[in-house]
Amino acid sequence: MRKLVIYLFSVLMITIIMPTVIVKTISFVPRENTVSGEGFEKEVKEPPKVIISNQPISNSNNMIETLKVYDPYTDNVLEVNLEEYIKGVVAAEMPAEFHIEALKAQAIAARTYAVSRSLKYDKSGHPDHEKAPLCIGIHCQAYLSLDQLNEIHGEKWEEKYWGKISEAVDSTKGLLIYYEGQIIEPLYHSTSGGMTEDVVNVYSADLPYLKSVVSPFEEDSPKYKSITTMTADEFVNKINENYSEAAITLENFYDKIKLVEKTNSGRIKKIAIGNVIIDGTKLRELFALNSTNFLITYDKGLNIIDITTYGYGHGVGMSQWGAHGMANNGSNYIDILEHYYTGVEIR
């Protein structure tokens, strides 16, 4: 019996512990939060019902037909018709190949965002671009004119997809997302990695409609999972260059790095490296990671570190690939928006 115990212990040492040491203190992502869509129960609904209100609302888009949009590449301000602008945003922000219901959801989210920003910064412009409330860069939401889209994709793209983009926008014309009577600021992103993030963990603003929710059907996203590989020396040097107080080395690697806090969605909120506390968002920026939903493994024998990242973007609000997946599985644009924005109504 004793020999059997010794033999089993030896096998354990050889096959598991020695070859590759996974740094357990920083393997933070609970994979149960990565949802495949199987078992996702969706309530079967009738066709979308939209609330139509004829009563004047102080923050209604009825007052906004033309938007002022700042172009940071030319330092000019564009004046664009609202609905034509939304077509350019949808085409720039979401693949035209996506399901029409996902494109409709994107159109309403983009319109709501544009109207919200235009009302909020109507007089003084946005603090980061004072000439206009909106910009066409990633700071706000991307926008491309039809000429730019043809230049990028070729003229066959217009023939194949512009009608689809126009249908998504025109069929939802004027619709906005409200929470308790107020227009919301509907953030969105590419891929959540299985669960969206609570806005308070990213922007320190606690908004009731931007809460963490399960995001199924994202596995087809090219950004669903990615791996960043580097030598352990590169990892250690980059940490020390930016956080000299950390004093991390290959020898004290295990003792220095500890998990401090993660969010309910499994994303890294804070890490301790020695006596230094680093935000997950800062570590994401430092290593150019796709999101803060990551885990780190260390192969001591090969002196290699892999950082496996799930999702792409800040993770708050609507997942575009999740919206596409939901649409492919029978959800309409109302289902999608009500799923990703908690407690809202579309009108």
QUIBELZI-V872637 format. One record per helix or strand. SS is the DSSP state (a for helix, b for strand). FROM is the first residue (numbers start at 1). TO is the last residue. If there is no record, write none. Layout:
BEGIN
ss=SS from=FROM to=TO
ss=SS from=FROM to=TO
END
This chain:
BEGIN
ss=a from=2 to=17
ss=b from=21 to=21
ss=a from=24 to=26
ss=a from=31 to=33
ss=a from=61 to=63
ss=b from=66 to=71
ss=b from=76 to=81
ss=a from=82 to=93
ss=a from=100 to=120
ss=b from=126 to=126
ss=b from=129 to=129
ss=b from=134 to=135
ss=a from=146 to=153
ss=a from=155 to=170
ss=b from=177 to=179
ss=b from=182 to=183
ss=b from=188 to=189
ss=b from=191 to=191
ss=b from=195 to=195
ss=b from=197 to=197
ss=a from=200 to=203
ss=b from=214 to=214
ss=b from=225 to=231
ss=a from=232 to=242
ss=a from=244 to=246
ss=a from=253 to=256
ss=b from=257 to=262
ss=b from=268 to=273
ss=b from=276 to=279
ss=a from=280 to=286
ss=b from=294 to=299
ss=b from=304 to=310
ss=b from=312 to=312
ss=b from=316 to=316
ss=b from=318 to=319
ss=a from=320 to=328
ss=a from=333 to=340
ss=b from=345 to=346
END
